[in-house]
């Protein structure tokens, strides 16, 4: 079982990868340890300086839309954020998140507010979210198949190191 707890950091719909880390900041480096100081600055210039290890991003629809740049995920992780909750994710952001060990949790985020105390549990393929501040508990879209196996190892590279390769896809499991 994976269990994460932290403070909600609230954003709206259509948070694209250039909002997560702007192209202007990537001109000289794509080192996430440096770029994390500008995380989400387009939406909230003070955000990066206020992030605490364990914070959880909470957003609306279509989180991570835009370009497929992996650095958007690695910068979030470098800031100490281990999960993003959203009503929906862009497909490429979701896969980049899984491949880098960032937990993408698809659930109803409408009643979550900035600063709420959250707990996320991944038990088997089942995902549960508890908003302790508002006494709300809800299920999230399960993570299954290869995505679940990769997340359990902490990302694609640790998975391949541990297993040598990805297992053949099961015909009943979506890619």
Beta strands, then each sheet from edge to edge (+ up, - down):
strand 1: 2-10
strand 2: 56-58
strand 3: 83-86
strand 4: 103-106
strand 5: 117-123
strand 6: 126-131
strand 7: 136-140
sheet 1: 4+ 3+ 2+ 1+ 5- 6+ 7-
end
